[in-house]
Amino acid sequence: MGTEAAPERQMTAGYSEPNEAAVDRTGSGVSAVLLVGGMGTRLRSVVSLTPKPLAAVGGHSFLELLVQQLRYQGVHRLLMCTGYLADQFEQQFGDGSVSGIRIEYSRERQAMGTGGAVKLASHALQNEAEFLVMNGDSFIEMDFQRLLRFHREQRAFLSMAVRQVTDTNRYGRVEINDAGRVISFTEKSTSNGPGLVNAGVYVFSRDVLKQIPDGPASLEKDVFPKLLDRGIYAIEQQGMFIDIGTPEDYAQAQEICGRLYAAALNR
C-alpha cells in the first residue's frame, strides 16, 4: 500500500472551509506548480473518465485537498501543468476564485513527463526566485514554510520532502548524509525494506529550469540524478502520506478521507 499514516488524531468527517483567522499567510509570496498532466493508467479501472487528480475522495476531488492545503498555508498562486483531459481541470477550478486562490494553467499538447511539464511552464516562472513543485496525485502532511526555510538555510539548488516508509520498493529510495544532502537515488523495484522516499514536494530555485532538457523528461529519472553535484537537500516529514496511483490506495484514501482533510487543514 502507498499509505503511511501518522499517529491517530481527532478526525473530521470530510472537507470544510478552514477558519480564516487561523490561515497562515506568511507564504503569500510563493507560487506552487501542480503536476496534474499524467494519464493515470493504473487507476483507469476504477476512474475511467476522470484524470487521476480529479478522482473523488470524500465528496471532493483529490486535487481539491491539495489546493486547500496550499491555500491554508498562504500560497497565493497555483500553476497547474495539465495534459490528459485538461479541460476538466479548468472546468472545475477556473481561475481559482471559488477556491480562494489564483490559478493559472500550462497545457501540454503531448505527454511531457514531470520534467517536461515544468520546463513547458517556465515562461510563467521567470519572475520567481524559488517556487514549490508538487505531484498532483499524492498528499503529504507538512509545513511548506518549514521546507522553504530549510531550502534557504541550506542554500540548496533544489530541496525535497522525504518520508520514511516500511517498504521503498514502490517509490525508490533517497539516500541522504548527516547534513541532509541527497547523495543518491535508487530506482523503483531495485530497492526494498524501510527507508526514505521522495514524497513528491519540492522547492526549485529558478536556475533549476535551465537544467531541465527541452521535450519529454522525468524529474525523477532524467533531472534529479544529474543535479546531485549542484546541491539537492532533503527534509524528512512525519505526517500522513498517501498517493492514489493504484486502485488499492485510492480505496484507502476513501476510507481515511476525514483524516486527510484534517491533516491538510491542520486540525
N, C-alpha and C positions, 0 to 999 in steps of 0.2 A: 504493500500500500504506500501511497505517497503522502500519508498524513503523519505528522509528528506533532503531538499536542502538548501544550504547556500544562502545568498543574491546574486542577479544577478551580473555577471561579463562579461567581454568581452569573447566571445566564439570562439572556433576553430571548424573547420568542422570535425575533426577526428584526428587520431593519426598521429604524425610526429615526427621525431627524435629530442630530446632536443638539445639545444645549448650546446656543450661540455664545453664551457668556463663557463657556468652557473651551471654545475653539481656540487653538494656538495659532496666532497669526505671525509668529516670528519667522516663518519660512516664506512669507508672501513674495519675496523677490526671486524665488526659484521656480523654474519650469520643469515639467516632467514629460518624458516621452513614453508612451504606452505602446508596446509591440503587440498588435492585435491582428496581423495580416495572415497568419497561418491557416492552413486548411483543416487542421484538427481531424485527420483521417482516423485515428484510433478511437475517437469519440463518436464517429459518424453513425454507429449502430444505434445509439440512443438519442443523439441530437443530429438529425439528418438535414434539416432545413435552416439551421441557425449556425452562425460562426461560434466556435467554442467559447470565446469570452462572453458571448451574449446568452449562453445557456442559463436557464433559470435556476436560481438557488434561493430557496425560501421566499418565492414570490417576486424576486427581483433578479436581474441578470447578475452573473458573477462579476462582470466588469463594473457594475454599479457599486459593488463592495469596494473595489479598488479606488474608484473615483471619490467616494465619500471618505475613505481613509486618507487620501491625499488632501482633500478639501478640509477635513477636520484638523489636519496638521498645518494648514495655512498655505499650501501650494496654490498658486493663483492661476496657473496656465498649464493646460494639457495639450500635447500634440499627439494625436492618435495616428499611428502608422498602420493604415488599413490595406487590405488586398482582397482576399476572398470575401464575397458578399459584402463589399464595402458600404453599399447603400444602407444596409441595416444599421450600421453604427451611426451614420448621420441622421437617419430617421429617428433613432431612439434618443440620441443625446443632443443633436442640433448644435447650437453654438455654446451649449453648456448653461444657459440661463436657468433652466429648470433645475439643474443640479447645483447651481450656485457657484460655478467655476467657468472660466473661459476655456473653450475647447476649439482647437483647430485640427485640420486633417492633412495628412500626406498620403496620397493613394498610389500604390504601386500598380502598374499595368501588367506585370508578370511577377512570378514568385521570386522575391529578392533575398529571402532569408533574413535573419535578425540583423546581421551586419549591413546588408544591402539596404534594408528598410531605414536604418538610422542614417546611412550615407545619403539616401534619397531625400531625407528631410533636413539635410544640413543647411540648406538655404534659409530655413526658418530658425536656425540656432546660432547664426553667426554673431549675434549680439550677446550671447550667453557665455560668461566666463566658465561656468560649470552648470550642469543640469543632471537631473535624475533620469534614469532609463529603467523601465520595468517590463517584465513579461506580463502579458495580459491574461494568462491562464493559470497563474499561481498567486498565492497570498502568503505573506509573512508578517506576523505581528511585530512591529518595530517602531522605533523613533527615528524619523527621517532626519531630524535636526542633529541627532547624535551621529548619524552616518556622515552628514555634511561636515560637522566639526572634526570628526576623525579624519576625513579626507584632507581638510585644510591643515590640521596639525601635523599630519604625516607628509605634507607637500606631495601628495600622491598624484600620479598621472591619471590613475583610474582606481576607484575603490569599489568594493562589492560587499554585500551582506552574505554571510555564510551561516549554515545551520548544521549542528550535529545531528546525524540520523543513525538509525540502527543498522542500515544496510545501504552502502553507497552505490550499489550495482546499477540502479536505475538512473542515477544522476551523473556519475563520475565524481572523483574525489578532488578536493582542493587541499594542497599541502602548503602550510604557512610556517614561517620561522617565529622565534620568540617576540619579534618586533611587529608581527602581524603582516609581514611582507609575503606575498604569494611566491613560492619557489617552483611550483609545478602544478600541472593539471593532469589528471588521469582520466582516460576516456571511459565512457559507459561500457559495461559488460566486462571490462578488464579489472574492475575494482569491486571488492567485496568486503563485508564486515562494516563495523561502525566507523564513522569519520565525518569530516566536514564536507559539505556540498555547497555548490553555488545556489543561492536562494533566489536568483533572478531579479535582484535590485542593485543598481549601480549608481555611482556618481562618475560622470565623464568630465574631464577637463576638455575645453573646446578643441585643443590640439589633437585629441583622440580622433576627431573626424578626419584629419589628414592621413591617419594611419589605416583607415578602412578603404579597401580597394573599391573601385567602381564595379558595378554589376553585382550579381548574386554573391552573397558571402554569409558565413555564420560567425557571429561574435565568438561563440564558444570554441569553434574549431579553427577558424581562419584568422581571427584578430587577437584574442586574448593571449594565446601562447607566444605570439610574436612581440608582445608588449611587456613581457616579464622584465626585460632589462631596463625599461623606462620607469618602472615602479608601480606595480599593482599591489594594493593593500586590501586586507580583508578584516572585517569586524564581525565577531560571532553574535548571533541573535539567539534568544532563549524562548521566545514565544511560539505561538501556534504557526504551523507551516503546512500548506497543502497545495497541490496542483490538481487540476481536474482533467489531466490528459488521458485517463483511461475510464471506462465505464465504472470500474470498481471505486475509483477515487471520486468520481462525480457523484456516485451514490453516497459515499461517505460525507461529502460536502453537504448533501441534503440533510443528512442526519444531524450534523453539527452546525447548521446554518446560524442558529441563535448564538452560539459561541463565537462564530466567525465575525458576526456583526458587532458583538460585544467587544471583541478584540480590536476590530477596526476603529471603533469609536471610543476605545479606552475606558470601557465600563466594567 
